[in-house]
Amino acid sequence: MPVRIDLSSNSSVRMINVNEDNLACAYLANLYIPIFSLETSKVIRKLDVSNQIRGIHFTCKKKHVFFAIDDSFGLHVFDTRMESKNKKRLNPECENHNVVATALSSNNDIIAVASSEFGGGILDVRGSRRREQHPHVVSLYDIRYSQEPITSYYKRQKSEIVGMEFYLNGHDLIVGDTSGAVKVYDTSLRDEDNAIRWERWVKGPISKVGVINKRIVYTISDKSEASVFVDAKGSLEVLYGSVNESADASFNTTSKAFFKKPEWCVGLIKGVNDEIPLVAVHGVNNKKFVSLTAMDQEGIRQSTPMLSYEGHVGEVKCMTVTPELLLTGGEDGKVVVQVANFKNAKFGDDGLDHYRLTLNRGNLAEVEDRGDGVDEVVSEDEDSEPGPSSKPSTSTAGSSSSKPSTSSAGSSSKPSTSVSSKKAKADKKDDSEKKKKDAKEAAKAKEAAKAKEIAKAKKAAETKKAAEDAKKSSKEASKSSKDVPSTSKSHKHRSEESDKKKKDEPSTSSASAPSTSSSSRQETKEERKARKEREAAKERERAERRAKERDPNKPARTEEEREKRRQLKLAETPEQRAERKQKEREERARLAKEAHKNDAEGSSSQKRPRLE
């Protein structure tokens, strides 16, 4: 991820739709509809149409069938398994109208068609249901009997409609137009006055409307400002956005989900959890990447995007989302597929470094409200496309987006006061963060020093023990170099030493238990491995010394044999290691017993009188 599917080299992608089998269809500006698979990233077939398509929708009841509605009220029914098609005509509500937007309900029963009057055209010779003219109309058709509309809504439509989408319940329809009006109709009611559920106005011309889940819907104004509504039963809450209840009221605030030029936002998708319910799909003009940034319940973006990935050359024309995937279509004729499920393990693969204009942009709405924002100028020399080797500067982005202009003409003392107070708050916040960071670093340094002291003490104890072992071995070697009777004495001496060690073991272990437990808590994986290797080396040296004492004429073990034995010890399981150690203990006990027996026999032979 992401996957890039090339549909055309000379035509832009205007709309996309996907079915449940990850089979997708798109409409290109050159009047072609390619059908392609998201699993293989290959185009299966291309279908041609004779008019501009205004809506393309897969059905849920028959997953291999999709509808395409053209601008002259033509309904095309396609089957993805064959190249044939069935075309019907939807009779318009008014003459001299063109289709501008469509929507299909989730139960596949109702299709909504928005049309607008075009000037200078010839009246439809086939006629329409009404002789009176209305400039903008929303007509509802039953997909099974699609020739005549069920009803039409035209009283409240004053501007050209740019987007429509059905709620997940299948009967509520959200409509957005170029004047910023947002309306929701209950399509189960035929009378328009009864069907209208609520109506609001947002800032600027609407570029997209969308539905997130059963209750949350949103609008994007001029690809720069998002407004989000929570449409619960019997109540409407504006989560964030510049929203008025009348068309004549002025806007006093800016949506906190604000994307300042040259940034753009093509839509919103479902977020991670309740604290960050939405994620913005956005980018920067003339830059070949797309970013996904989480937004909180107030619409403020996080300081760093969740993911930035390679996008389109040119403008992003459309977007569609499924529970698992996000698809964007661009002016370059390509479709980019990205994982939209943030819990998926593949999310985040092939991510790019984040662009500087997408970092620390959460306070842009407040700057815009005060009217003292700085217009950023993006030059080709200053900005470069994000890549693995060029990491953008977070401080540069933060300074360019958060510092207001104080040298502009006509500036008063109030903006400067607010700027200074904001700067003081920011400095205070930075100081507190710095103190926390210093405290964490001091704690880490203290822990590291403590671990170092423990490791040093442990190393000194091991060195002392090794010196004692070497001293003992030298003494044993000097004793073994004497006559044969001294061999039995050395055996006796060793057995006495082993008995003494066994007697001293409980006290030693009890005394060193707290320090061992404390050091084991601080011991790292590498230190543990090194300690085990040192213990294994000491055990090998002891075994070699015992072998030489048993048979002085036997040559020492070669380096290859020692390495082989070490590898076998490292490869053995815990059960095998326990069994081997048990056998070694039994062998040592047996040797000590034999030595004791030999000493006893030697002493008895000395006391026995010689017979002549």
C-alpha positions as CSV (number, residue, x, y, z in Angstrom):
1,M,0.0,0.0,0.0
2,P,-0.7,2.4,-1.6
3,V,-1.7,0.8,-4.9
4,R,-1.8,2.9,-8.1
5,I,-4.0,1.9,-10.9
6,D,-3.5,3.6,-14.3
7,L,-6.9,4.0,-16.0
8,S,-6.0,6.7,-18.6
9,S,-3.1,8.7,-19.8
10,N,-5.0,11.6,-21.2
11,S,-8.2,11.9,-19.2
12,S,-9.1,12.6,-15.6
13,V,-11.1,10.3,-13.2
14,R,-14.4,12.0,-12.3
15,M,-16.1,9.5,-10.0
16,I,-15.5,6.0,-8.5
17,N,-17.7,3.3,-7.0
18,V,-16.8,-0.1,-5.4
19,N,-18.8,-3.2,-4.6
20,E,-18.4,-5.7,-1.8
21,D,-16.1,-8.0,-4.0
22,N,-13.5,-5.2,-4.4
23,L,-14.6,-4.7,-8.0
24,A,-14.6,-1.0,-8.9
25,C,-15.9,1.1,-11.8
26,A,-14.9,4.7,-12.6
27,Y,-16.0,7.4,-15.0
28,L,-13.4,9.2,-17.1
29,A,-13.8,12.6,-18.7
30,N,-13.4,11.0,-22.2
31,L,-16.8,9.2,-21.9
32,Y,-15.3,5.8,-20.9
33,I,-16.3,3.6,-17.9
34,P,-13.4,1.2,-17.0
35,I,-14.2,-1.8,-14.7
36,F,-11.2,-2.9,-12.7
37,S,-10.3,-5.2,-9.8
38,L,-8.7,-3.8,-6.6
39,E,-7.1,-7.2,-5.9
40,T,-5.2,-7.6,-9.1
41,S,-5.0,-3.8,-10.0
42,K,-6.0,-4.6,-13.6
43,V,-8.7,-3.2,-15.9
44,I,-11.1,-6.0,-16.8
45,R,-13.0,-4.1,-19.6
46,K,-13.9,-0.6,-20.7
47,L,-17.4,0.6,-21.6
48,D,-18.2,3.7,-23.6
49,V,-21.2,6.1,-23.2
50,S,-22.4,8.9,-25.4
51,N,-23.1,11.6,-22.8
52,Q,-21.4,13.0,-19.7
53,I,-22.1,10.8,-16.6
54,R,-23.3,12.5,-13.5
55,G,-23.6,9.5,-11.2
56,I,-22.3,5.9,-11.0
57,H,-23.6,3.4,-8.4
58,F,-23.2,-0.3,-7.7
59,T,-26.4,-2.1,-6.4
60,C,-26.4,-4.1,-3.2
61,K,-28.9,-6.7,-4.3
62,K,-27.0,-7.6,-7.4
63,K,-23.4,-6.9,-6.8
64,H,-22.3,-7.3,-10.4
65,V,-24.8,-4.7,-11.7
66,F,-24.3,-0.9,-11.6
67,F,-26.2,2.2,-12.7
68,A,-24.8,5.2,-14.6
69,I,-27.0,8.3,-15.0
70,D,-26.0,10.8,-17.8
71,D,-26.7,14.5,-18.0
72,S,-29.7,14.0,-20.3
73,F,-31.7,11.8,-17.9
74,G,-30.5,8.6,-19.4
75,L,-30.3,5.6,-17.0
76,H,-27.6,3.0,-18.1
77,V,-27.7,-0.4,-16.5
78,F,-24.4,-2.3,-16.9
79,D,-23.4,-5.9,-15.9
80,T,-19.7,-6.3,-15.1
81,R,-19.7,-9.8,-16.5
82,M,-20.6,-8.7,-20.0
83,E,-20.2,-5.7,-22.3
84,S,-23.9,-5.2,-23.1
85,K,-26.0,-2.6,-21.4
86,N,-29.6,-1.6,-21.0
87,K,-30.6,2.1,-21.3
88,K,-33.8,3.7,-20.1
89,R,-35.0,7.3,-20.0
90,L,-36.0,9.1,-16.8
91,N,-38.7,11.7,-17.6
92,P,-37.7,15.0,-16.1
93,E,-39.8,17.1,-13.9
94,C,-39.2,20.3,-15.9
95,E,-38.2,21.1,-19.4
96,N,-34.8,22.3,-20.4
97,H,-32.9,20.7,-17.5
98,N,-29.6,18.9,-17.2
99,V,-28.7,16.3,-14.5
100,V,-26.0,17.7,-12.1
101,A,-25.9,15.1,-9.2
102,T,-27.4,11.7,-8.3
103,A,-27.6,9.4,-5.2
104,L,-28.8,5.8,-4.7
105,S,-30.4,4.7,-1.5
106,S,-28.8,1.8,0.5
107,N,-31.9,-0.3,0.0
108,N,-31.6,0.2,-3.8
109,D,-35.2,1.3,-4.1
110,I,-34.9,5.0,-4.6
111,I,-32.6,7.0,-6.9
112,A,-32.4,10.8,-6.4
113,V,-31.6,13.0,-9.4
114,A,-30.8,16.7,-9.1
115,S,-31.2,18.8,-12.2
116,S,-30.7,22.5,-13.1
117,E,-31.9,24.6,-15.9
118,F,-29.4,25.5,-18.6
119,G,-29.7,28.7,-20.6
120,G,-29.9,29.0,-24.3
121,G,-31.0,25.4,-24.8
122,I,-33.8,24.0,-26.9
123,L,-36.9,22.8,-25.1
124,D,-37.3,19.1,-24.7
125,V,-39.6,18.0,-27.6
126,R,-40.6,14.9,-25.7
127,G,-42.2,17.0,-23.0
128,S,-42.2,16.8,-19.3
129,R,-44.7,16.3,-16.5
130,R,-45.0,20.0,-15.7
131,R,-45.2,23.1,-17.9
132,E,-44.1,25.5,-15.1
133,Q,-40.3,26.0,-14.9
134,H,-38.2,25.6,-11.8
135,P,-34.4,26.4,-11.9
136,H,-33.3,23.6,-9.5
137,V,-35.1,20.4,-8.8
138,V,-34.5,17.1,-6.9
139,S,-36.6,14.3,-8.3
140,L,-37.0,10.8,-6.7
141,Y,-37.5,7.7,-8.9
142,D,-38.3,4.2,-8.1
143,I,-35.5,2.1,-9.7
144,R,-38.0,-0.6,-10.7
145,Y,-40.4,1.8,-12.5
146,S,-38.0,4.6,-13.4
147,Q,-39.9,6.4,-16.2
148,E,-41.9,8.7,-14.0
149,P,-40.7,10.4,-10.8
150,I,-42.4,9.6,-7.5
151,T,-42.1,13.2,-6.3
152,S,-39.9,16.3,-6.7
153,Y,-38.6,18.9,-4.3
154,Y,-38.1,22.4,-5.9
155,K,-39.5,25.0,-3.6
156,R,-36.4,25.4,-1.4
157,Q,-33.7,24.9,-4.0
158,K,-32.3,28.4,-5.0
159,S,-28.8,27.4,-6.3
160,E,-27.2,24.7,-8.3
161,I,-26.9,21.4,-6.4
162,V,-23.3,20.0,-6.3
163,G,-23.7,16.9,-4.1
164,M,-26.2,14.5,-2.6
165,E,-25.9,11.4,-0.5
166,F,-28.4,9.1,1.3
167,Y,-28.1,8.3,5.0
168,L,-27.5,4.7,6.0
169,N,-31.1,4.3,6.9
170,G,-32.0,4.5,3.2
171,H,-34.6,7.3,3.2
172,D,-32.9,10.5,4.6
173,L,-31.2,12.5,1.8
174,I,-28.6,15.3,2.4
175,V,-28.3,17.9,-0.4
176,G,-25.6,20.7,-0.7
177,D,-25.5,23.5,-3.3
178,T,-23.2,26.3,-4.4
179,S,-24.8,28.9,-2.1
180,G,-23.7,26.9,1.0
181,A,-27.2,25.6,1.8
182,V,-27.4,22.2,3.4
183,K,-30.8,20.4,3.4
184,V,-31.9,17.0,4.6
185,Y,-35.2,15.5,3.2
186,D,-37.1,12.5,4.4
187,T,-37.7,10.9,1.0
188,S,-40.5,8.7,2.4
189,L,-42.7,11.8,2.5
190,R,-43.9,13.2,-0.8
191,D,-44.8,16.7,0.2
192,E,-41.7,18.9,0.3
193,D,-42.9,21.0,3.3
194,N,-43.3,17.8,5.4
195,A,-40.2,16.1,3.9
196,I,-37.7,18.8,4.9
197,R,-36.1,17.8,8.2
198,W,-33.6,20.5,8.7
199,E,-31.8,23.3,6.8
200,R,-28.5,25.1,7.5
201,W,-26.1,27.4,5.7
202,V,-22.3,27.0,5.8
203,K,-19.6,29.4,4.6
204,G,-18.7,29.4,0.9
205,P,-19.8,27.1,-2.0
206,I,-20.1,23.5,-1.0
207,S,-17.7,21.1,-2.9
208,K,-18.8,17.8,-1.2
209,V,-21.3,16.3,1.1
210,G,-20.8,13.0,2.9
211,V,-22.1,10.5,5.4
212,I,-19.8,9.0,8.0
213,N,-22.1,6.8,10.0
214,K,-25.7,6.6,11.1
215,R,-25.6,10.1,12.8
216,I,-22.6,12.0,11.5
217,V,-22.7,13.9,8.2
218,Y,-20.4,16.6,6.9
219,T,-19.8,19.2,4.2
220,I,-16.6,20.5,2.6
221,S,-16.7,24.2,1.5
222,D,-14.5,25.1,-1.4
223,K,-12.1,22.2,-0.5
224,S,-10.9,24.2,2.5
225,E,-13.4,24.2,5.4
226,A,-15.2,21.3,6.9
227,S,-18.5,21.5,8.8
228,V,-19.7,18.4,10.8
229,F,-23.3,17.7,12.0
230,V,-24.5,15.1,14.5
231,D,-28.1,14.3,13.4
232,A,-29.6,12.4,16.3
233,K,-33.2,11.5,16.7
234,G,-35.2,14.7,17.1
235,S,-32.1,17.0,17.5
236,L,-29.3,18.4,15.4
237,E,-25.9,19.4,16.8
238,V,-23.2,21.2,15.0
239,L,-20.0,19.5,16.0
240,Y,-17.9,22.2,14.4
241,G,-18.0,24.5,11.5
242,S,-19.2,27.9,10.3
243,V,-22.9,27.3,10.4
244,N,-26.0,29.6,10.4
245,E,-29.7,28.9,10.6
246,S,-30.6,31.5,8.0
247,A,-29.2,32.5,4.6
248,D,-29.0,36.2,5.5
249,A,-26.9,35.9,8.7
250,S,-23.2,36.7,8.6
251,F,-20.5,34.3,9.6
252,N,-18.6,35.4,12.7
253,T,-16.4,32.3,13.2
254,T,-14.3,30.0,11.1
255,S,-14.4,26.2,11.3
256,K,-11.6,24.8,13.3
257,A,-11.3,22.1,10.6
258,F,-9.8,24.8,8.3
259,F,-7.3,24.1,5.5
260,K,-5.6,27.3,4.4
261,K,-4.5,27.7,0.8
262,P,-2.5,26.2,-0.8
263,E,-3.8,23.2,1.2
264,W,-7.0,21.4,0.1
265,C,-9.3,18.8,1.7
266,V,-11.2,16.4,-0.5
267,G,-13.2,14.7,2.2
268,L,-13.5,13.1,5.7
269,I,-13.4,9.5,6.7
270,K,-14.2,7.6,9.9
271,G,-11.7,8.1,12.7
272,V,-9.9,5.9,15.2
273,N,-12.1,6.3,18.3
274,D,-14.5,8.7,20.1
275,E,-11.7,11.2,20.9
276,I,-10.6,11.5,17.3
277,P,-13.8,10.6,15.4
278,L,-12.8,11.9,12.0
279,V,-9.8,11.8,9.7
280,A,-9.2,14.4,7.0
281,V,-8.0,13.4,3.5
282,H,-6.0,16.4,2.4
283,G,-2.8,17.7,0.6
284,V,-1.1,20.7,-0.9
285,N,-1.6,22.2,-4.4
286,N,0.9,21.1,-7.0
287,K,2.5,18.5,-4.6
288,K,2.3,14.8,-5.3
289,F,1.1,13.4,-2.0
290,V,-2.0,12.8,0.1
291,S,-2.1,13.0,3.9
292,L,-4.4,11.5,6.5
293,T,-4.7,13.6,9.6
294,A,-6.8,12.9,12.7
295,M,-9.1,15.6,14.1
296,D,-10.6,15.8,17.6
297,Q,-14.2,16.6,18.5
298,E,-13.6,20.3,18.0
299,G,-12.2,19.9,14.6
300,I,-8.6,20.7,15.6
301,R,-6.1,18.7,13.7
302,Q,-3.2,16.7,15.3
303,S,0.2,18.3,14.9
304,T,1.5,15.4,12.8
305,P,-0.5,13.5,10.1
306,M,-1.1,9.8,10.7
307,L,0.2,9.0,7.2
308,S,1.5,10.8,4.1
309,Y,1.7,8.8,0.8
310,E,2.3,9.3,-2.9
311,G,-0.8,10.7,-4.5
312,H,-1.7,12.2,-7.9
313,V,0.0,14.5,-10.4
314,G,-2.5,17.4,-10.5
315,E,-5.8,17.9,-8.7
316,V,-7.7,15.2,-6.8
317,K,-11.1,15.0,-8.5
318,C,-13.1,12.5,-6.4
319,M,-12.9,10.2,-3.4
320,T,-14.8,7.1,-2.2
321,V,-14.3,5.0,0.9
322,T,-15.3,1.5,2.1
323,P,-14.8,0.0,5.6
324,E,-11.4,-1.2,4.6
325,L,-10.1,1.0,1.7
326,L,-9.8,4.6,0.6
327,L,-9.8,5.4,-3.2
328,T,-9.0,8.7,-4.8
329,G,-9.2,9.6,-8.4
330,G,-7.1,12.3,-10.0
331,E,-6.5,14.6,-12.9
332,D,-3.7,12.3,-14.0
333,G,-6.1,9.4,-14.9
334,K,-5.0,7.2,-12.0
335,V,-6.8,5.7,-9.0
336,V,-4.8,5.4,-5.7
337,V,-5.9,2.8,-3.2
338,Q,-4.9,3.1,0.5
339,V,-5.9,1.2,3.6
340,A,-8.7,3.1,5.5
341,N,-9.0,0.7,8.5
342,F,-6.5,2.1,11.0
343,K,-6.4,-1.2,12.9
344,N,-5.2,-3.0,9.9
345,A,-1.5,-4.1,10.1
346,K,-0.8,-2.9,6.6
347,F,-1.8,0.7,7.4
348,G,1.2,3.0,7.3
349,D,3.3,1.0,4.8
350,D,5.3,3.1,2.3
351,G,4.7,6.3,4.2
352,L,6.5,9.5,3.1
353,D,7.9,12.2,5.3
354,H,5.2,14.8,6.2
355,Y,5.1,18.0,4.2
356,R,5.8,21.2,6.2
357,L,2.4,22.7,5.4
358,T,0.6,19.7,7.0
359,L,2.3,20.1,10.4
360,N,1.1,22.1,13.4
361,R,-1.9,23.6,11.5
362,G,-4.5,23.1,14.3
363,N,-4.7,26.8,15.3
364,L,-5.4,28.2,11.8
365,A,-9.1,28.7,12.5
366,E,-8.3,31.0,15.5
367,V,-5.9,33.0,13.5
368,E,-8.5,33.4,10.7
369,D,-11.2,34.5,13.3
370,R,-9.0,37.3,14.5
371,G,-8.3,38.4,10.9
372,D,-4.5,38.6,11.5
373,G,-3.5,35.5,9.6
374,V,-0.5,35.5,7.3
375,D,-0.9,34.6,3.6
376,E,1.7,32.0,3.0
377,V,3.6,32.1,-0.3
378,V,4.7,28.8,-1.6
379,S,7.5,28.9,-4.1
380,E,9.0,26.1,-6.1
381,D,12.5,26.9,-4.9
382,E,11.6,26.9,-1.2
383,D,9.4,23.8,-1.1
384,S,10.2,20.4,-2.4
385,E,8.2,17.2,-2.6
386,P,8.4,15.0,0.5
387,G,10.7,12.0,0.2
388,P,12.5,9.5,2.4
389,S,15.7,11.6,2.4
390,S,14.2,15.0,3.0
391,K,12.5,15.4,6.4
392,P,10.5,18.7,6.7
393,S,11.1,21.1,9.5
394,T,8.4,21.0,12.1
395,S,9.6,24.3,13.6
396,T,9.3,26.0,10.2
397,A,5.7,24.8,9.8
398,G,4.8,25.9,13.3
399,S,6.3,29.3,12.8
400,S,4.7,29.9,9.4
401,S,1.3,28.9,10.6
402,S,1.1,30.3,14.1
403,K,2.9,33.7,14.0
404,P,0.4,36.4,13.0
405,S,1.5,39.5,11.0
406,T,2.1,42.6,13.2
407,S,3.4,44.9,10.5
408,S,0.2,45.0,8.3
409,A,-1.4,48.4,7.7
410,G,-4.2,49.5,10.1
411,S,-3.3,47.0,12.8
412,S,-4.7,48.0,16.3
413,S,-3.5,47.4,19.8
414,K,-6.0,44.6,20.4
415,P,-4.5,42.1,17.9
416,S,-1.1,42.8,19.3
417,T,-2.3,42.2,22.9
418,S,-4.0,38.9,21.8
419,V,-0.8,37.9,20.0
420,S,1.4,38.6,23.0
421,S,-1.0,36.8,25.3
422,K,-1.0,33.8,23.0
423,K,2.8,33.9,22.7
424,A,3.1,34.0,26.5
425,K,0.8,31.0,26.8
426,A,2.8,29.2,24.1
427,D,6.1,30.0,26.0
428,K,4.6,28.8,29.3
429,K,3.4,25.6,27.6
430,D,6.9,25.1,26.1
431,D,8.5,25.6,29.5
432,S,6.3,23.1,31.2
433,E,7.0,20.6,28.4
434,K,10.7,21.2,28.6
435,K,10.6,20.7,32.4
436,K,8.8,17.4,32.0
437,K,11.3,16.3,29.4
438,D,14.3,17.3,31.6
439,A,12.8,15.3,34.5
440,K,12.3,12.3,32.3
441,E,15.9,12.5,31.1
442,A,17.2,12.9,34.6
443,A,15.3,9.8,35.8
444,K,16.6,7.8,32.8
445,A,20.2,9.0,33.6
446,K,19.8,8.0,37.2
447,E,18.6,4.5,36.3
448,A,21.4,4.1,33.8
449,A,24.0,5.1,36.5
450,K,22.5,2.7,39.0
451,A,22.6,-0.2,36.4
452,K,26.2,0.7,35.6
453,E,27.2,0.6,39.3
454,I,25.5,-2.8,39.7
455,A,27.2,-4.2,36.6
456,K,30.6,-2.9,37.9
457,A,30.2,-4.5,41.3
458,K,29.1,-7.7,39.7
459,K,32.1,-7.6,37.4
460,A,34.5,-7.0,40.3
461,A,33.0,-10.0,42.2
462,E,33.4,-12.2,39.2
463,T,37.0,-11.1,38.8
464,K,37.8,-11.8,42.4
465,K,36.2,-15.2,42.2
466,A,38.2,-16.0,39.0
467,A,41.4,-15.1,40.8
468,E,40.5,-17.3,43.7
469,D,39.8,-20.2,41.3
470,A,43.1,-19.7,39.5
471,K,44.9,-19.7,42.9
472,K,43.3,-22.9,43.9
473,S,44.0,-24.6,40.6
474,S,47.7,-23.6,40.9
475,K,47.9,-25.1,44.4
476,E,46.3,-28.3,43.1
477,A,48.7,-28.5,40.2
478,S,51.7,-28.1,42.5
479,K,50.4,-30.9,44.7
480,S,49.7,-33.2,41.8
481,S,53.3,-32.9,40.6
482,K,54.6,-34.8,43.7
483,D,54.8,-38.6,44.2
484,V,51.9,-41.0,43.7
485,P,50.8,-41.1,47.4
486,S,50.3,-37.4,47.2
487,T,47.6,-38.0,44.5
488,S,45.4,-39.6,47.1
489,K,46.1,-36.7,49.4
490,S,45.0,-34.3,46.7
491,H,41.9,-36.3,46.3
492,K,41.3,-36.1,50.0
493,H,42.0,-32.4,49.9
494,R,39.6,-31.8,47.1
495,S,36.8,-33.8,48.8
496,E,37.4,-31.7,52.0
497,E,37.2,-28.5,50.0
498,S,33.9,-29.7,48.3
499,D,32.5,-30.6,51.7
500,K,33.5,-27.2,53.0
501,K,31.9,-25.5,50.0
502,K,28.7,-27.4,50.6
503,K,28.7,-26.3,54.2
504,D,29.3,-22.7,53.3
505,E,26.8,-22.7,50.4
506,P,23.6,-21.8,52.4
507,S,25.1,-18.8,54.2
508,T,26.7,-17.5,51.0
509,S,23.5,-17.9,49.0
510,S,21.4,-16.3,51.7
511,A,23.8,-13.4,51.9
512,S,24.0,-12.8,48.2
513,A,20.3,-13.4,47.5
514,P,19.1,-9.8,47.8
515,S,21.9,-8.4,45.7
516,T,21.4,-11.1,43.0
517,S,17.7,-10.4,42.8
518,S,18.3,-6.7,42.7
519,S,20.9,-7.1,39.9
520,S,18.8,-9.5,37.9
521,R,16.0,-6.9,37.8
522,Q,18.5,-4.4,36.3
523,E,20.3,-7.0,34.1
524,T,19.8,-6.5,30.4
525,K,19.5,-9.3,27.8
526,E,23.1,-8.7,26.5
527,E,24.5,-8.8,30.1
528,R,22.7,-12.0,30.8
529,K,24.0,-13.6,27.7
530,A,27.6,-12.5,28.5
531,R,27.3,-13.8,32.0
532,K,26.2,-17.2,30.8
533,E,29.0,-17.3,28.3
534,R,31.6,-16.5,31.1
535,E,30.1,-19.2,33.3
536,A,30.2,-21.7,30.5
537,A,33.9,-20.9,29.9
538,K,34.7,-21.3,33.6
539,E,32.9,-24.7,33.6
540,R,35.0,-25.8,30.6
541,E,38.2,-24.8,32.3
542,R,37.2,-26.8,35.5
543,A,36.3,-29.8,33.4
544,E,39.7,-29.7,31.6
545,R,41.6,-29.5,34.9
546,R,39.7,-32.5,36.3
547,A,40.4,-34.4,33.1
548,K,44.1,-33.7,33.4
549,E,44.2,-34.7,37.0
550,R,42.5,-38.0,36.3
551,D,44.8,-38.9,33.4
552,P,47.9,-36.7,33.0
553,N,49.0,-38.6,29.9
554,K,45.8,-37.8,28.0
555,P,46.3,-34.7,25.6
556,A,44.1,-31.7,26.1
557,R,40.9,-31.2,24.2
558,T,41.4,-29.4,20.9
559,E,39.9,-26.0,20.0
560,E,37.4,-27.7,17.6
561,E,36.1,-30.1,20.2
562,R,35.6,-27.2,22.7
563,E,33.7,-25.2,20.1
564,K,31.6,-28.2,19.2
565,R,30.8,-28.8,22.8
566,R,29.9,-25.1,23.3
567,Q,27.5,-25.2,20.3
568,L,25.9,-28.3,21.6
569,K,25.4,-26.7,25.0
570,L,23.8,-23.6,23.4
571,A,21.5,-25.7,21.3
572,E,20.2,-27.9,24.1
573,T,16.8,-27.5,25.6
574,P,16.2,-26.6,29.3
575,E,15.2,-30.3,29.9
576,Q,18.4,-31.5,28.3
577,R,20.5,-29.0,30.3
578,A,19.0,-30.1,33.6
579,E,19.6,-33.7,32.7
580,R,23.3,-33.0,31.8
581,K,23.9,-31.1,35.0
582,Q,22.3,-33.9,37.1
583,K,24.7,-36.4,35.4
584,E,27.7,-34.1,36.2
585,R,26.7,-33.9,39.8
586,E,26.4,-37.7,40.1
587,E,29.8,-38.1,38.4
588,R,31.4,-35.7,40.8
589,A,29.8,-37.4,43.7
590,R,31.0,-40.8,42.4
591,L,34.6,-39.5,42.0
592,A,34.6,-38.0,45.5
593,K,33.3,-41.3,46.9
594,E,36.1,-43.3,45.1
595,A,38.7,-40.8,46.3
596,H,37.5,-41.2,49.9
597,K,37.5,-45.0,49.5
598,N,41.1,-44.9,48.1
599,D,42.2,-42.8,51.0
600,A,40.7,-45.2,53.5
601,E,42.4,-48.2,51.8
602,G,45.7,-46.4,51.8
603,S,45.5,-45.6,55.5
604,S,44.6,-49.2,56.4
605,S,47.5,-50.6,54.4
606,Q,50.0,-48.4,56.2
607,K,48.7,-49.7,59.6
608,R,48.8,-53.4,58.5
609,P,52.1,-55.1,59.6
610,R,54.3,-56.6,56.9
611,L,54.4,-60.4,56.8
612,E,57.8,-62.0,56.1
